[in-house]
Amino acid sequence: MADKVSETQSLERLTGSVERVTFHNEETGFCVLKVAVKGHREAVPVVGMVPNVVAGEQIEADGHWVVDRDHGRQFKAEHLRTLPPDSIEAIERYLGSGLIRGIGPVYAGKLVEAFGREVFEVIEKRSAELETVEGIGPQRRRQIKESWNETRQVRAIMAFLLGHGVSTARAFRIYRTYGDQAIPTVQSDPYCLARDIKGIGFKTADAIASRMGIEKTSELRARAGVEYVLHELTGQGHCAYPREDLLDEAERVLDIPREIVEQALDHGRQARRVVEEEIEGVPLVYPSPLHAAEAGLAQLLARQARGPHPCPSIRVDAAIAWVEARMKMTLAPAQREALALACRSKVMVVTGGPGVGKTTLVKAILSILEAKKMKLVLCAPTGRAAKRLAETTGREARTIHRLLEVDPVTGAFKHGPERPLRGDVFVVDETSMVDLPLAHSLVRALPPQAALLWVGDADQLPSVGPGSVLRDIMASETVPVVRLTEVFRQAAESLIVANAHRINQGQMPELGGRPESADFFFVPADDPEDAVARIREVVAHRIPRRFRMDPWRDIQVLSPMQRGVLGARNLNVVLQEALNPQGLAVERFGAAYRVGDKVMQTENDYDKDVYNGDIGEVAAIDFDERYLRVSFGGRKVSYGFEELDELAPAYAITIHKSQGSEYPCVVIPVHTQHYVMLQRNLIYTAITRGRRLVVLVGMAKAIGLAVNRKDARRRVTALARRLRDAWAG
């Protein structure tokens, strides 16, 4: 203790007013400030750690003077605190910093002129008086008051988190989740952060818990840890996990005795947070919602398949002749067989790769059913997939989320058994992307008499979320499945289509190109840095010049991973600099955004009515009001700066995120740096996203590795078994 006292006493104290925030990292709290200090002719550079700081605030710093090799003499603060500004000039600078929504430099001047040093008290305790200032009405007054309260709470949370050695970038999300009870909630159970807050994982919560004195072997930690491990496994696509394997993994991750882990799992089962069920002799542990979804989907599909098709009986031969004449084409034998089946099967699957006529078949089925006065409902998992379905069929199509209608208050779907959807025939496209919870929500909302047609490519990547719904339905052998395999002559002329099928059959694609097709190219680059440079050149210059494509709208880079030199994150930095380098940028959560940038929504936001995978363009940035506006297909959506973790740059995205989408051109880095992700369905999915042009950049060896690795990671699900049992029952 004596050492600590003497160390503190040896530190020098510096106080002053922040003139400029030269740098501040919201993740770590590290900052470089220019501070006006009495007795110093020029502003003093101060370096330290603080949750949040803006120009105009007073700071109190304990530290010592150092001479930096690059920046000269500066004050290095061991302890740094912010205090309210004390001079009129500082107060005005503080209010005009953009910290408070509704107050920019102009209104800051008006408020200080009207209320002087009492302005903070007016905002906090007498906010009605704000309306006496010209230009401030009820709406702006409420905005200022709400923002002031949020800022005060968020800053307290940030200080609390930084005091426990963790980043503060998620403070606003914590505040929105827990409100005024944020700090006591976290103090009582820090592991709630891992459960409730996006971007905060178990390890971060565990670090907070450790600093708060929670023992490594505590029941609280063990229970949270077991759920964390199970959540990580379902994040890899599993619906459940074998009990013994789960216990092994939890014991390894938590580094605690097996007995404590088993007790934690038993508690989770008793609390009904997890469900344990033996399937084919193996005890499986499910998160309770996934168990309910898997069991429920099997029973609901079996129920849906029973009874007559809603379409009145038709003469199939006459219907086929009619639709062929209408579409001015001749259907292949497999398509005719599938069409006949679709008119009598209440639940069925149509699957196949590119160029085999899935779209033509679906259009033919829809034409016949529509002629029979059937009400058709078309949907797909993502906005881009729904748009493409509408374009190819000439009929309205919606995302499954919009079809089911999300209640923005509860986050639950409005349609379900009590309020079923209306329609006779439901068509779900890109079914390989549909995860178990979404499939369950859709089927439980169907009217009992309706028919259901699943359409998709079973050889593509499975859904990002848990489950392998399309594959499991096909594997169950309970519903009719039409697998189209014949590649039509016109499609076969495309090297994109030919190579996709070669890859799917475990063969190397043709990398030399065909002069007559010119739609598939390979650019060799063994060194990752060289590959990055080639991708930049290809996207920014070579493709636009030769094929007259727009780099922003027509070209999409698809990477196997987020991380690494050739990962989507680094490629976004490189491509942003190449395609949109000009203009002021707002930096949040490790990314920078400028007007004109291509961005992607990374989670479902029901309040904003935007969904995971939606791509838009930054249309405006307001640094005074602290918001950014994104145009999604012409519809403008606003994000506060603190909400930008919902977005990510989208010049490059992962192949998983591209599912259900189609682009005029895709550029795909394929390198041994991505070894862990290289597998056949990954490269197959990427190539089939390109409509007119596909360019692979990297190593032929890496392409060979991907082609030769099939089903590298099987998902743990029991849907196929449950479907067989449901049909038998």
N, C-alpha and C positions, 0 to 999 in steps of 0.2 A: 504493500500500500504506500509506504514511504517513497519508493521509487516513482510511483505514478504521480504522487503529489509534487515531487521535485521536478518531474518531467513537465507537468502542466505549468508550474511556476516559471519554468525556463522559456516558455513560449511567449512571443510578443503578441499583443492584441492590436488589431487594426479595425477601425470603423469608418464607414463612409457611405456614399450614395452611388449605386450602380449607374454609370453613364451608358455603358454598352455591354451587351452579352455577346462576346466574340465567338464563343462556342459553348454549346450545352448538349450533352448526350443524354436523352431522356431514358435510355436503357440503364445506364450506369450512374447517372447523376454528375459525372465529371464535367467541370465547366472552366472556362477561361473568361474572366471579367475585366472590364476597365472601370476602376472605382475612383471617384473623386474623394480624396482624403485631405482633411485639414492639415496644413503644413507642407503639402506637396504641390508644386506648381503644375505638374502634369498628372493625368490620370494614372493610377497605379495598376499594373497588371496583377491580378489575383487568380491563383489556380487552386481548385479544391473540389469538394463533392457536396452537392446540394440537390434536393429533389426537384425543385423548380425555382426559377429566378427570372425576373424581368427588369428592364430598365426602369429606374425610379425608386426601386426598393433600397432600403438601408441594409447593409450587411455588417456582421460582426464576425471577425475572423481571428482565430488563434493559430499562430504558425511562426514561420521564420523566413528571412530573406535568403534567396538563392540566386545564383547567376547561371542562367540557362545558356548553353553553347550557341543556340540558334536565336533565342528571343531576348537575351540579355537579362537584366535584373528584374526579378518578379517576387511576389510574396506567395509562398506556398503554404496554404492553410491546412492544418491538421483537423481543425474543427471550423465549420462554416455555417452560420445561421443567417436567415433573412429576417428583417424587421420591417414594419410598415414605414413608408416614406415619411419624412418629417418636415420637408419644406414644400411650399406651394409648387415650385418648379418640379420637384421630384414626384409629387402627387400627380401632377398633370402628365408627366412622362409615364408614370406607372399605369394610370388609367388608359392612356393612349397606346399602350404596348400591344393591344390585341388580346390580352389575357381575359378580358370580360367581353362576352358577345354583346353586341349592341352599342359598344363604346369604341370609337376609333379616335384618332387625334382631334378631329373637329369637335365631337361631343365631349371629349375629355376637357378641352378648353372651356366649353360652355358650362360644364358642371363645376369646374373649379372656380370659374368667375361667379357662379350663382351661390355656391355653398362654402367655398374656401376650404379650410382644414376640416370642416364638419362633413365633407362629402361622403366619407366612408360610413359615418353614423347614419346619414340620410339614406344611403343605399340599404344598409342593414336593418334599420329600425323604423325609418319614416319614408319608405320608398314612394308613397303616394305623392310626396313633394316633388319628385322627379318630373312629374307632368307639368310643373310650372316652367320648365325649361323649354324654349322653343324647339319644336321638332320631336319632342318626346311625348308620345301618346300612350294609351293603356297597353298596347301590344309591346312597344319597345321597353316600357317600364317593367313589364312582367319578364321580358327576355333578360334585362339587366339583372333584376332581382334573382331569377333562377340561376343565371350564370354565376353570380356572386356567391350564392349558396353552394353550388356545385364546386366552384373553385376552392372555396374554403375547406370543404370536406375532402376534396381530392388531394389538396396539398397536405392535409393532416395524414391521409392514408399514405401518400408518397413518403412523408417523413418517417412514418411508422415502418414501412417496408425497407427503406434505405437503412434505417436503424438496425434492421435484422439482416443486413448484408445481401439484399436482393434488389433487382432492378425495379423501377417505378413505372415503366411504360404501360402497365395494365391497370394503373390506379383508377382511371375513369371507368373502366369496365367493372372493376370491383365496386366502385361507388354505385353504379347503375344497378348492380345485382343486389347489394345489401343495404344501400342507402345510408342513413345516419348510424345504423348498427354495424357498419363495416368493421371497425376496429375491434369492438367486443366480440363479434362473430368469429373473426380470425383468431383472436386470442383464446377463445374457448375451444376451437377446433381448426387449426391451420390447414388441415387436409381438405377442408371444404373448398379451398381455392382450386385444388386439382380437380375436384368433381364439377365445380360450377363455372370456372373462369377459363375461357379459351385463351391459350397461350401460356397458361401456368400449369406445369405438369407436376407429377408427384415429387420429383427430385427437388424442385423449387420449394414446394410446400414442406417437404421433409427438412430442408435446410432451415426454414423458418421455425419449424417445430423444435429442431435441435437447439437453436439459439434461445428458444423460450423454455428450455429445460425439459422437454418431453423425452423420456428414456427411449433408447433404441428398441428395447423389448416390450414397450408398452402395448396394451391391447388396442389403444386408439391407432397407433402406427401400424400394427399388424393387420387390423381390419381394413384400414385404408389401403395398405400395400397390396393385399390380396385382390381387392377390387381394381386397383391400378393395373396389376399384372393381367387380370382377365380383360380389362378394357383395352390394354395394348394388344392383346391377342385378337380380340374382335376387330380392332383397328386394322389388323392384317387380313381381315376378311372372314375369320372363323366365326361361326355362330355359337360354338361351345368349345370346350377343351377337355381332354381326358383328365380326370381328377388327379391322378398320380403325377402326370406331366405338369399340371398347373401347380401342384404343391412343390415340385422340384424347382420350377422357375421362380416361384415366390420366395422359397428358401434361399435361392441364390441371390436374387435381387435385394432382399431385405437383410440378408446376412444375420438371421436369427434362427434359433432352434426349431426343428420341424414341428415339435409339439405345439409351439405358439402359433405357427402358421395353420395347423390343423384346427386349433381352437377358433382362430379367426374365420376360417372358412365355414365351420359349423355355425358360428354366430351369424354369418351372412345368410346361411340357409334358413336358420330359425327366424331371422328378421325378414325373410322373403325377398332379400335383395338378389339372391342367386337361387337357382333351382338345380338339383342334381337328379339325373335320370340315367338309368342303364339302358343303352341302345346296343343291341347285338353283342351283349356281353361286356361292354365297356362303359364304366360309369363316366358320364359327361357332365360338366358343370357349365350352366348357362347363366348369363345375366337374365334376370326375370323377364324383362321386356322382350328379349329375343326368343326365349322359350315360348312365351305366349304367342309371338308372331309366327314362329315355325309351326307349332301345333295348330294354331288357328287357320293359317293359310291352307294347310293340307285338308282340313275339314271343310273349309269354305269352297275350295276348288272342286272337291268331290260333290258337294251339294250343287254347285253351279252347273256341273256337267250333266246332272240328272234332268229328266224331262225333255219335252220336244223342243226342237229349234224354233225360235220365234218366227222364222220365215215360213210362209205357207209352202206346201209342196210344189216343186217346179219340175218341168221336163228339162233335165240337165242338158241333153243334146241340143235342144232348141235354144236354151239359154246361152250355151257356148257359141253356137252359130250366130246368135244375135250380138253377143259382146264382141266377137271377132270382127263382125261387119262394122260395128260401131267404132272399134279401136283401129280398124283397117290393118289387121295383122292376124297371123295364125299362131295360136298357142301351141307350145310343145306338149307332148303326151303327159309329162309329169305335171305341167301346169293345169292341164285339163282335169287330171285326176284330183289334184289339190282343190280345184274350184268346186268339183262335185262334192268333195268331202266337207268343204267349208259351208255348204248349203244345208248340211244335215248334222254337223258336229257342233255342240254348244261350246266346247272348249277344244282348241287345237293350236298347234305350233307350226309356223312356217319358218324354215331356217335355210341358210345357204350363204356362200361368199359373194364377192363382187361379180357382176356380169352374168349371173345365173337367172335373172328375171324375177326377183322377188317383188320389185316395184310394179312390174307389169301385172304379175299375178294379183297383187293386192288391189290394183286399180280395177281389174276385171271383176274380182269378188265384190268390191264396193259398188260397181256399176249395176251388177245384177241385183244385189240386195236393195239398192236405192230404187231400182225400177219396181221392186216389190213393196215399196212404201215403208221400208225399214228406216228407223231413225238411227243414223250412224254417229258414233262418237269416236274421234281419233285423238290419240294422245301419245306423248313420248316423255322420257325422263328429264330432258333439258330443253331450254328455250330454243337453242340452235337446232336440235333434233326435231322439235315440233315444227319449227319454221320449214325445215327441209321436207318433212312429211306433207305439210300443206302445199308446198311448191310442186312436189312430185305427183300428188293425187288430185290437186285442184280443189281441195275441200278444206274446211276449217280444221285446224289441229291445235291442241293446247298442251301445255306441260301437265303432268299428272298433279303437281301441286296446285296449279290454277284450276284444274278440273275439280279437285276435291275441296277447294276453297279453304284457305288457312284462316283461322281466327287469330288476328294479330295480338289479341289480349292473352289468350291461353296457349297459342302455338299449336293447338290441335286442329284437325280437319273438321270442317262443318258437316261434310257428308259422311255417313256411316249407316249402320243398320236402321237407326231411327229416322234418318233422312237420306234415303238412297238416291243415287244419281238417276237421271232419266235417259233412257235410250234402249234400243233393241240389240244393237251389235256394237261392241267395244273393240277397237283395234289399238294394240299397244306396240309401237315401233321401238327399235333399239332395245329390245328386252334384255340383252346381255348386260346392260347398264343398270337395270332395276335391282336394287338390293332387297333383302328380305322384309324390313319394316315397311318400305314403300309398296311392295307387292301386296303385303297383307292389308295395308290401309286401302288400296284400290279395290281389291276383291271384296272386302267386307262392305264396301259402299255400292256394289253392283246390285241392280234389281234382280231377283231370283230368276226371272224368265229370260234374262239377256244372254246372248252368246258372247264369247270372249276369244279373240284371236291374238295370240302372241306372235310377233314377228321380230326376227333378229338373227345375228350371226353368232352361233354358239362357239365359234373358234376364236372370237375376239377376246380381249381381256375381260375378266369378270368385273362385276360392279366394284366401285371404290368402297362402298359400304359392305357390311357383312352379308354373306350368303352367296350362292351360285344358283339363283332361281331358275334361269333358263335351262342350264345344264341339268339341274336336279329334276325338273319337270320332264325333260326328255329321257333322263336315265331311269325314271320311275316306270316308264312304259305303261302309263295309265291313260294318257290322252293321245289322240292321233297326231303324228308328227310327219310333216312333209319336208324332206331334205332335198332341196334343189341342187343339182351338181353339174348339169350341162351348161358350159360356158358358151354363150351365143357368139356367132361368128364376128359380129361387129365389135363386141366387147373384147374378144380374144385378140384383136388387132392391137389393143393397147398393151404396152409392156407393163404398165401398172397392174392391170388385171392378171396378166400372165405371171408376173413375178409374185403377186400375192398368192396365187394358187400354188406356185412352185414352193414357196416358203411354207405354206400350210401342209404340203406333202413331205416336208423335211428336205427339200432340195435347195441348193444355192440359187439365188436369183441371177438373172443375166445382168452383169454389171457393165458390159461393153456398150450397151445402148444400141438402138436400131435407128438408122437415119430416117427410115420411113415413118417411124412413130414419134420419136423425139419427145417422149413424155416421161422418161425414167433415166436418171443419170447418177453416176457415182464419182465423187471427187475424193481422191485418196489424200490422207493426211495422217501420218503416224504419230506426230507430236501433238499433244492436246492444244498447246498454244497456237500451233500452225493451223489446227482445225478451226479454232476460234476465229483467226484472221480470215480463213477461207469462207466461213459462214457469213462473216460481216461483208465480205466482198460480194459473195453470191446474192445475199439478200438486198444489199443497198445498191448494187450496180449491175451485176451480170444478168440476173433474171429480169429486172425491169427493162434493160436495154434490149435483150434478145426476144423476150416474150411479151413485152409491153404490159407488164403487170405492176400494180401499185404495191410497194413494199408494205404499206400499212394494211390495206384492205384485202389484198389477194394472197399474201405470203404469210404462212404461219410456221414458226420454228417449233419443232416438237422434240423435247429431250427426254431420255429415259428417267432422269433424276432431277431433283432440285439442286443438289449440292455438287461441288466439284467445278473444275475449270470449264467443263462442257455441260454443266448443269444449267437449269433454266434461270437460276438467280444471277449467275455471272453473265450469261448470254444476254439477259435483259439489260444489264448495265452497259454492255458493249453495244447492243443494238439501239438502245436509247441515245447513246452518244452519237451513233452514226445517223439516226433517223430524226431525232428531235432534240438537238443539243442546246437550243436557244431558249431564253426566258428564265424568269425566277422560278425556283423549285421549292416545294414544301417537303421537308424530310421527316418521315415518321416511320417507326418500326422497321428500320433498316432499308427503306426504299425512298427514292426521290420521285416526285410527281411534278410534271409541267403541263401547261395547257397543250393539248394535242397528243398527249401520251395515250397509248393503248393499255387498258387496264382490265382486270378480271375480278368479278365478285367471287370471294372464296368461301362464303357461307350463306345459308339461307337467311334472309332478313325479311320477315313477314311484314314488318311495319313499312319498309320501303318498297315492298313488292319486287324485290330482286333476289335472284337465287344463284346458288353455287354454280359457277361456270359461265354465267352471263358475261359477255365482253362488251365494253363500252369505250368511250373516248372522253378524256378530261376536257370539259368545255369551258370551265372558268375556275379561278382560284381567288378567293377574297381573303387577303391577309389581315384586314381589319376585323372582319366578322368571324374569321377563323373557320372557314368552310371551303370545301371543294365540291364542284358540281360535275357529275358525269352524265354523258348522254348515252343511254342504252336504246339504240334504234330510234333516236329522236326524242325519247322520253327522258327528261332531266331529273336526276336524283341527287340530293344534297347529302354531303358527309361532313360532320364536324371533324376538325383535325384529329381529335381524340378517337375518332371512329375509323381511321384509315387502315387499321389492321384488318378490316373487312375486305380490303382491296389488295391487289398485287399487280405489278407490271406484267403485261401480257404479250410483249413482242415474242417471247419464248414461253411456252407452257409445257407441263409434263404430258407425256403420251396418255396417261390415265385421265387427265383433265380434258383431253381432246375427244374422248369417246362420245359418240352420237353426233359429232360435228363433221363437216366436210368443208374443205377449203380448195380454192383453185390451185394452190401450190403449197406443198409442205417440204420443209428442209429438215432433215433428221440427222443429228450427230450420232454416230454409232462407233463406239470406241471401247477398248478393253478397260478403260477407266470406269466404265459402267458395268463391270463384270457381274456384280451381284444381281443386277436387274435384267441382264440379257437372257431372254427366252423367246420362244417362237411366237407365242400369241402377242407379245409386246411389239415386235417388229412388224408382224402381220397387221396389227391394229393401226400402227403408225402409217404404214404404206397405204392402207385402204382409206385413210382420211383425205388423200390427195385426189382431186377430181381431174385436173388437166396436167399436172406436173408433180413429180416426186424427185427430190435430190437427196441422196445419202452422202454424208461427209464423214470420213474417218477411215477405219481399217476394215479390209475385207475379212481379216481374221475374226474380228468382233462380230461381223454379220454371220460368219460360219458358226461361231459359238451360240449365237441366238437361235439360228435355224435348228441346231442339233439338240437344243434343250427344250423339251416339251413337258408342260405341266410340272415345272420345277417345284411349285409349292401348292399342294392340294389343300383345299379348305375343309375344315371339320364342320360338316352339316349333317343333318338327319332328315332333310325334307323329302328326299326320294323314298326313304323307308316309310316315313309317315304317310306319304301319298299312296303307297301301295296298301298300307293298312287301312286308310280311309276308304279306298275304292273297294277293298275286300269287305269292309263293314257295311 
